[in-house]
Amino acid sequence: MMKPKVLANGLIFSNGFRFKGSVVIEDYLITRVDVGYTDISEIPAENYDVVDCEGKMIFPGIIDEHVHFREPGMTEKGDIASESRAAVAGGVTSFFDMPNTSPQTTTIEAWEAKMARAAEVSVANYAFFLGAANGNIDEILSADYTRIPGVKLFMGSSTGGMLVNREDAMRKLFTNFPYVIACHAESEDVIAANRARLLVQYPGGIPVGLHSTLRSREACVEATRKAVNLARETGARLHVMHVTTAEELEFFDAGDVALKRITAETCPHYLCFTSDSVAATGGLTKCNPAIKDESDRRALLRAVTEGKIDVIATDHAPHMIANKLGGDALTTASGMPSVQFALPVMLQLTRKGLFTIEDVVEKMSGAPARLYRMSRRGYVRPHYVADLVIIDPDADYTIKREDVLSACGWSPYEGMRLNFRVEQTWINGQPAYVNGEFTGKQTPLALRFDI
């Protein structure tokens, strides 16, 4: 039997607090959280394995409830094995993967195939959304949501037939589905009108820098308003993903994520970049919904501290760099990899006083755990699963392309200088990643939800 482990004398962040203390782990659970200094020399080595965390920070593992790991069907960009390794290197211990793969995850059979693949190759804990389509609402309603975080609804154009544009299908879903409806809210009608107008102006191709004009703020605001109004009418549990505009924030209330029926997510790239970055990077930061203006970025940052933004997730969406450069607003691939560096980048923003470390831990760990009613995850608490991240807050490094673990081989954060580094990632009580190396102790589990 393995000896209990002690993560000793770290600065622990959990429940909105920070304190010096130690975490005791037995098997896969946290059994004790001791407040104050522990004399390591007094811990009997024959009884405990000790990790000295003096000068380090201890977080609950990051729960990324919005990733596109591209498997099956697009594995040249990434797969569950490669992208879960990138996730773990970034302190992400659990991920929820989106359904717009090939084939799409719109059936129980497709979902089961993904689960089986993740059980074989994932390094992190895993879950997979089902995707809504105009014709599969009955199948969605019959699924087991103790094992599925919710359903993903695309109200803007997406892969294949996953755009739900029939009013009867949307209303049936909102009326009858009692769990989380995670919504990509963009109006296809507004985008189509913008496309037609811009193609008249730019018959040779819409410049990539006009992506936020093509997929405009009006497209986001109109779709979010429609989704929120329908949720209020039906009582549905709506989670609006990747919110990008100041106007959309008016639809959301501050408060405890576990008590709200309508919640909001944003992503690191909307907190770090503006629409000008798309042209400046040649399309590397092009994503859907489009990154908006500096005023929107500042509004989103305020909303994180105010509680209108409930969750920060990555929308990790790798593409080969050849598909990101040299195209126009219609041909350049939308999406970017970010799961490996999201946590250090968000922590870096705390050095600028934009929000606190407690805000980061809440929005990236505690809030997603409560939103989805995850079983015993998201906090550093006794009797909770020991998904933990040890952070060095005094590192000094620059993100380089050779550091990138995603299969696509690049990051929009290249060149950013950081002080926070993920030193260790523990999953289900075992160290999976230590000082830049994977330990081979892969102990991921399929996630469970308390419905």
For each residue, the residues with C-beta under 8 A, 3 or more apart:
1:
2: 27
3: 47 48 49
4: 24 25 26 31 47 48 49
5: 24 25 26 48 49 50 51 429
6: 22 23 24 25 38 43 48 49 50 51
7: 10 22 23 25 51 53 58 388 390
8: 22 38 40 43 50 51 52 53 54
9: 20 21 22 37 38 40 52 53 54
10: 7 20 21 22 23 53 54 56 57 58 390
11: 18 19 20 56 57 58
12: 18 19 20 21 23 33 57 58 380
13: 17 18 57 58 59 60 357 358 361 380
14: 17 33 59 60 361 366 379 380 381
15: 366 379 381
16: 358 362
17: 13 14 358
18: 11 12 13 357 358
19: 11 12 35
20: 9 10 11 12 35 36 37
21: 9 10 12 33 34 35 36 38
22: 6 7 8 9 10 32 33 34 38 53
23: 6 7 10 12 30 32 33 34 58 380 386 388
24: 4 5 6 30 31 32 33 34 48
25: 4 5 6 7 28 29 30 31 386 426 429
26: 4 5 29 31 429
27: 2 429
28: 25 385 386 428 429 430 443
29: 25 26 383 384 385 386 429
30: 23 24 25 33 380 381 382 383 384 385 386
31: 4 24 25 26 382 383
32: 22 23 24 382
33: 12 14 21 22 23 24 30 380 381 382
34: 21 22 23 24 38
35: 19 20 21
36: 20 21
37: 9 20
38: 6 8 9 21 22 34 42 43
39: 42 43
40: 8 9 43 50 52
41:
42: 38 39
43: 6 8 38 39 40 47 48 50
44: 47 48
45: 48 50
46:
47: 3 4 43 44
48: 3 4 5 6 24 43 44 45
49: 3 4 5 6
50: 5 6 8 40 43 45
51: 5 6 7 8 390 424
52: 8 9 40
53: 7 8 9 10 22 56 58 390
54: 8 9 10
55: 392 393 394
56: 10 11 53 390 391 392 393 423
57: 10 11 12 13 357 390 391 393
58: 7 10 11 12 13 23 53 380 388 389 390 391
59: 13 14 62 91 361 365 380 388 389 390 391
60: 13 14 361 365 366 369 377 378 379 380 384 387 388 389
61: 91 92 93 94 365 377 387 388 389 425 426 427
62: 59 90 91 92 93 94 342 343 364 365 389
63: 92 93 94 95 96 364 365 368 369 374 377 378
64: 67 87 92 94 95 96 313 314 316 339 342 364 368
65: 95 96 149 182 265 311 313 368 371 372
66: 96 98 182 241 242 265 267 313 314 315 316
67: 64 83 87 95 96 97 98 313 314 315 316 317 339
68: 97 98 100 101 315 316 317 318 335
69: 78 79 80 83 84 95 97 316
70: 73 74 75 77 78 79 83 101 318
71: 74 75 78 79 80 101 114 117
72: 75 101 102 103 113 114 117
73: 70 101 102 103
74: 70 71 77 78 101 102
75: 70 71 72 78 79 407
76: 320 407
77: 70 74 318 319 320 407 408
78: 69 70 71 74 75 82 83 318 337 406 407 408
79: 69 70 71 75 82 83 121 407
80: 69 71 83 84 97 114 117 118 121 122 126
81: 84 85 121 122 123
82: 78 79 85 86 405 406 407
83: 67 69 70 78 79 80 86 87 316 318 337 339 406 407
84: 69 80 81 87 88 95 118 121 122 123 124 126 444
85: 81 82 88 89 123 405 438
86: 82 83 89 90 337 339 340 404 405 406
87: 64 67 83 84 90 92 95 123 124 316 339 340
88: 84 85 91 92 93 123 124 425 427 432 433 438
89: 85 86 340 405 422 425 433 436
90: 62 86 87 339 340 341 342 343 344 422
91: 59 61 62 88 343 389 391 422 425
92: 61 62 63 64 87 88 95 124 339 342 343 425
93: 61 62 63 88 124 125 387 388 389 425 426 427
94: 61 62 63 64 124 125 126 127 374 377 387 447
95: 63 64 65 67 69 84 87 92 124 125 126 127 339
96: 63 64 65 66 67 126 127 128 129 149 372 447
97: 67 68 69 80 114 118 126 127 128 129
98: 66 67 68 101 105 129 131 152
99: 104 105 106 110 128 129 130 131 152 162
100: 68 104 131 152 154 158 159 160 162
101: 68 70 71 72 73 74 98 104 105 114 159
102: 72 73 74 159 160
103: 72 73 106 110
104: 99 100 101 110 131 133 159 160 161 162
105: 98 99 101 110 111 114 128 129 130 131
106: 99 103 110 130 131 132 133 136 139 162
107: 110 111 136 139
108: 111 112 130 139 142 143
109: 112 113
110: 99 103 104 105 106 107 113 114
111: 105 107 108 114 115 128 130 143 148
112: 108 109 115 116
113: 72 109 110 116 117
114: 71 72 80 97 101 105 110 111 117 118 128
115: 111 112 118 119 126 128 147 446
116: 112 113 119 120
117: 71 72 80 113 114 120 121
118: 80 84 97 114 115 121 122 126 128 444 446
119: 115 116 122 446
120: 116 117
121: 79 80 81 84 117 118
122: 80 81 84 118 119 125 126 444
123: 81 84 85 87 88 427 432 438 442 444
124: 84 87 88 92 93 94 95 427 432 444
125: 93 94 95 122 377 387 427 428 444 445 446 447
126: 80 84 94 95 96 97 115 118 122 444 446 447
127: 94 95 96 97 147 148 149 446 447 449
128: 96 97 99 105 111 114 115 118 148
129: 96 97 98 99 105 148 149 150 151 152 182
130: 99 105 106 108 111 140 143 148 150 151 152
131: 98 99 100 104 105 106 151 152 154 162
132: 106 136 137 140 151 152 153 154 162 164 169 173 181
133: 104 106 136 161 162 164 169
134: 161 164 165 166 169
135: 169
136: 106 107 132 133 139 140
137: 132 140 141 169 172 173 176
138: 141 142
139: 106 107 108 136 142 143
140: 130 132 136 137 143 151 173 177
141: 137 138 176 177
142: 108 138 139
143: 108 111 130 139 140 148
144: 147 148
145: 148 149 150 179 449 451
146: 448 449 450 451
147: 115 127 144 446 447 448 449
148: 111 127 128 129 130 143 144 145 151 179 449
149: 65 96 127 129 145 180 182 372 447 449
150: 129 130 145 179 180 181 182 237 239 372
151: 129 130 131 132 140 148 173 177 179 180 181 182
152: 98 99 100 129 130 131 132 182 183 184
153: 132 164 170 173 181 182 183 184 227
154: 100 131 132 157 158 162 163 164 184
155: 163 164 165 183 184 185 186 187 188 223 226 227
156: 163 184 185 186 187 188 191 215 219 223 288 289
157: 154 163 186 188 191
158: 100 154 162 163 184
159: 100 101 102 104 162
160: 100 102 104
161: 104 133 134
162: 99 100 104 106 131 132 133 154 158 159
163: 154 155 156 157 158 188
164: 132 133 134 153 154 155 169 170 173
165: 134 155 188
166: 134 169 170
167: 170 171
168: 171 172
169: 132 133 134 135 137 164 166 172 173
170: 153 164 166 167 173 174 230
171: 167 168 174 175 230 234
172: 137 168 169 175 176
173: 132 137 140 151 153 164 169 170 176 177 181 236
174: 170 171 177 181 230 231 233 234 236 238
175: 171 172 234 236
176: 137 141 172 173
177: 140 141 151 173 174 181 236 237
178: 237
179: 145 148 150 151 237 451
180: 149 150 151 237 239 371 372
181: 132 150 151 153 173 174 177 231 236 237 238 239
182: 65 66 129 149 150 151 152 153 239 241
183: 152 153 155 227 238 239 240 241
184: 152 153 154 155 156 158 241 242 288 289
185: 155 156 220 223 224 226 227 240 241 289
186: 155 156 157 190 191 215 219 220 223 288 289
187: 155 156 190 191 218 219 220 222 223 226
188: 155 156 157 163 165 191 192
189: 192 193
190: 186 187 193 194 216 218 219 222
191: 156 157 186 187 188 194 195 214 215 216 219
192: 188 189 195 196
193: 189 190 196 197
194: 190 191 197 198 213 214 215 216 219
195: 191 192 198 199 206 214 330
196: 192 193 199 200
197: 193 194 200 201
198: 194 195 201 202 206 210 213 214 329
199: 195 196 202 203 206
200: 196 197 203
201: 197 198
202: 198 199 205 206 207 210
203: 199 200
204:
205: 202 328 329 330 331
206: 195 198 199 202 210 214 328 329 330
207: 202 210 279 328 329
208: 211 278 279 282 283 286 327 328 329 332
209: 275 276 278 279 329
210: 198 202 206 207 213 214 329
211: 208 214 215 275 278 286 290 329 332 334
212: 215 216 217 275 278 290 291 292 293
213: 194 198 210 216
214: 191 194 195 198 206 210 211 290 329 330
215: 156 186 191 194 211 212 219 220 288 289 290
216: 190 191 194 212 213 219 220 290
217: 212 220 221 244 245 247 292 296
218: 187 190 221 222
219: 156 186 187 190 191 194 215 216 222 223 289
220: 185 186 187 215 216 217 223 224 243 244 245 247 248 289
221: 217 218 224 225 245 247 248
222: 187 190 218 219 225 226
223: 155 156 185 186 187 219 220 226 227
224: 185 220 221 227 228 240 243 248 251
225: 221 222 228 229 251
226: 155 185 187 222 223 229 230
227: 153 155 183 185 223 224 230 231 238 240
228: 224 225 231 232 238 240 251 252 262
229: 225 226 232 233
230: 170 171 174 226 227 233 234 236 238
231: 174 181 227 228 234 235 236 237 238 261 262
232: 228 229 235 262
233: 174 229 230
234: 171 174 175 230 231
235: 231 232 261
236: 173 174 175 177 181 230 231 261
237: 150 177 178 179 180 181 231 261
238: 174 181 183 227 228 230 231 261 262 263
239: 150 180 181 182 183 262 263 264 265 310 311 371
240: 183 185 224 227 228 243 248 251 252 262 263 264 265
241: 66 182 183 184 185 265 313 315
242: 66 184 265 266 267 270 289 315
243: 220 224 240 248 249 252 264 265 266 270 300 309
244: 217 220 248 266 270 289 290 291 292 296 300
245: 217 220 221 248 249 292 296 299
246: 249 295 296 299 300
247: 217 220 221 250
248: 220 221 224 240 243 244 245 251 252 264
249: 243 245 246 252 264 299 300 303 308 309
250: 247
251: 224 225 228 240 248 262
252: 228 240 243 248 249 262 263 264 303 308 309
253: 260 262 308
254: 306 307 308
255: 259 260 307
256: 259 260 370
257: 260 263 310 311 367 370 371
258: 370 371
259: 255 256
260: 253 255 256 257 263 310
261: 231 235 236 237 238
262: 228 231 232 238 239 240 251 252 253
263: 238 239 240 252 257 260 310 311 371
264: 239 240 243 248 249 252 303 308 309 310 311
265: 65 66 239 240 241 242 243 309 310 311 312 313
266: 242 243 244 270 271 300 303 304 309 311 312
267: 66 242 270 271 312 313 314 315 338
268: 271 272 312 314 338 342 345 346
269: 272 273 285 287 291 315 336 338 412
270: 242 243 244 266 267 273 291 292 296 297 300
271: 266 267 268 297 300 301 304 312 346 349 354
272: 268 269 297 345 349 413
273: 269 270 277 285 291 297 412
274: 277 291 292 293 294 296 297
275: 209 211 212 278 290 291 292 293
276: 209 279 280
277: 273 274 280 281 285 291
278: 208 209 211 212 275 281 283 285 286 290 291
279: 207 208 209 276 282
280: 276 277
281: 277 278 284 285 412
282: 208 279 324 325 326
283: 208 278 286 324 325 326 327 332 333
284: 281 321 324 325 336 410 412
285: 269 273 277 278 281 291 336 412
286: 208 211 278 283 290 324 329 332 333 334 335 336
287: 269 290 291 315 317 334 335 336
288: 156 184 186 215 334 335
289: 156 184 185 186 215 219 220 242 244
290: 211 212 214 215 216 244 275 278 286 287
291: 212 244 269 270 273 274 275 277 278 285 287
292: 212 217 244 245 270 274 275 296 297
293: 212 274 275 296 297
294: 274 297 298
295: 246 298 299
296: 217 244 245 246 270 274 292 293 299 300
297: 270 271 272 273 274 292 293 294 300 301
298: 294 295 301 302
299: 245 246 249 295 296 302 303
300: 243 244 246 249 266 270 271 296 297 303 304 309
301: 271 297 298 304 305 349 354 355
302: 298 299 305 306
303: 249 252 264 266 299 300 306 307 308 309
304: 266 271 300 301 309 312 355 359 363
305: 301 302 355 356 359
306: 254 302 303 309
307: 254 255 303 310
308: 249 252 253 254 264 303
309: 243 249 252 264 265 266 300 303 304 306 312 363
310: 239 257 260 263 264 265 307 363 367 371
311: 65 239 257 263 264 265 266 363 364 367 368 371
312: 265 266 267 268 271 304 309 342 346 360 363 364
313: 64 65 66 67 241 265 267 364 368
314: 64 66 67 267 268 338 339 342
315: 66 67 68 241 242 267 269 287 335 338
316: 64 66 67 68 69 83 87 337 338 339 342 406
317: 67 68 287 334 335 336 337
318: 68 70 77 78 83 335 336 337 406 407 408
319: 77 323 324 333 335 336 408
320: 76 77 323 324 333 408
321: 284 324 325 408 409 410
322: 325 326
323: 319 320 327 332 333
324: 282 283 284 286 319 320 321 327 332 333 336 410
325: 282 283 284 321 322 332
326: 282 283 322 332
327: 208 283 323 324 330 331 332 333
328: 205 206 207 208 331 332
329: 198 205 206 207 208 209 210 211 214 286 332
330: 195 205 206 214 327
331: 205 327 328
332: 208 211 283 286 323 324 325 326 327 328 329
333: 283 286 319 320 323 324 327
334: 211 286 287 288 317
335: 68 286 287 288 315 317 318 319
336: 269 284 285 286 287 317 318 319 324 411 412
337: 78 83 86 316 317 318 340 404 406 408 410 411 412
338: 267 268 269 314 315 316 341 342 345 411 412 413
339: 64 67 83 86 87 90 92 95 314 316 342 406
340: 86 87 89 90 337 403 404 405 406 411
341: 90 338 344 345 399 411 413 416 418
342: 62 64 90 92 268 312 314 316 338 339 345 346 364
343: 62 90 91 92 346 347 360 364 389 391 420 422
344: 90 341 347 348 418 420 421 422
345: 268 272 338 341 342 348 349 413 416 418
346: 268 271 312 342 343 349 350 360 364
347: 343 344 350 351 357 360 391 393 418 419 420
348: 344 345 351 352 416 418 419 420
349: 271 272 301 345 346 352 354 355
350: 346 347 353 354 355 356 357 359 360
351: 347 348 419
352: 348 349
353: 350
354: 271 301 349 350
355: 301 304 305 349 350 359 360
356: 305 350 359 360
357: 13 18 57 347 350 360 361
358: 13 16 17 18 361 362
359: 304 305 350 355 356 362 363
360: 312 343 346 347 350 355 356 357 363 364
361: 13 14 59 60 357 358 364 365 366
362: 16 358 359 365 366 367
363: 304 309 310 311 312 359 360 367
364: 62 63 64 311 312 313 342 343 346 360 361 367 368
365: 59 60 61 62 63 361 362 368 369 378 379
366: 14 15 60 361 362 369 370 378 379
367: 257 310 311 362 363 364 370 371 378
368: 63 64 65 311 313 364 365 371 372 374 378
369: 60 63 365 366 372 374 377 378 379
370: 256 257 258 366 367 373 374 378
371: 65 180 239 257 258 263 310 311 367 368
372: 65 96 149 150 180 368 369 449
373: 370 449 450 451
374: 63 94 368 369 370 377 378 447 448 449 450
375: 447 448 449 450
376: 383 384 385
377: 60 61 63 94 125 369 374 384 385 387 447
378: 60 63 365 366 367 368 369 370 374 384
379: 14 15 60 365 366 369 384
380: 12 13 14 23 30 33 58 59 60 384 388
381: 14 15 30 33 384
382: 30 31 32 33
383: 29 30 31 376
384: 29 30 60 376 377 378 379 380 381
385: 28 29 30 376 377 428 429
386: 23 25 28 29 30 426 428 429
387: 60 61 93 94 125 377 426 427 428
388: 7 23 58 59 60 61 93 380 424 425 426
389: 58 59 60 61 62 91 93 343 422 424 425 426
390: 7 10 51 53 56 57 58 59 422 423 424 425 426
391: 56 57 58 59 91 343 347 420 421 422 423
392: 55 56 395 420 421 423
393: 55 56 57 347 419 420
394: 55 419
395: 392 418 419 420 421
396: 417 418 419
397: 417 418 421
398: 415 416 417 418
399: 341 403 411 413 414 415 416 418
400: 403 414
401: 404 409 410 411 414
402:
403: 340 399 400 411
404: 86 337 340 401 408 409 410 411 414
405: 82 85 86 89 340
406: 78 82 83 86 316 318 337 339 340 409 410 411
407: 75 76 77 78 79 82 83 318
408: 77 78 318 319 320 321 337 404
409: 321 401 404 406
410: 284 321 324 337 401 404 406 414
411: 336 337 338 340 341 399 401 403 404 406 414
412: 269 273 281 284 285 336 337 338
413: 272 338 341 345 399 416
414: 399 400 401 404 410 411
415: 398 399
416: 341 345 348 398 399 413
417: 396 397 398
418: 341 344 345 347 348 395 396 397 398 399 421
419: 347 348 351 393 394 395 396
420: 343 344 347 348 391 392 393 395
421: 344 391 392 395 397 418
422: 89 90 91 343 344 389 390 391 425 433
423: 56 390 391 392 434 435
424: 51 388 389 390 431 433 434 435
425: 61 88 89 91 92 93 388 389 390 422 431 432 433
426: 25 61 93 386 387 388 389 390 429 430 431 432
427: 61 88 93 123 124 125 387 430 432 442 443 444
428: 28 125 385 386 387 443 444 445
429: 5 25 26 27 28 29 385 386 426 443
430: 28 426 427 439 441 443
431: 424 425 426 434 439 441
432: 88 123 124 425 426 427 438 439 441 442 443
433: 88 89 422 424 425 436 437 438 439
434: 423 424 431 437 439
435: 423 424
436: 89 433
437: 433 434
438: 85 88 123 432 433
439: 430 431 432 433 434
440:
441: 430 431 432
442: 123 427 432
443: 28 427 428 429 430 432
444: 84 118 122 123 124 125 126 427 428
445: 125 428
446: 115 118 119 125 126 127 147
447: 94 96 125 126 127 147 149 374 375 377
448: 146 147 374 375
449: 127 145 146 147 148 149 372 373 374 375
450: 146 373 374 375
451: 145 146 179 373
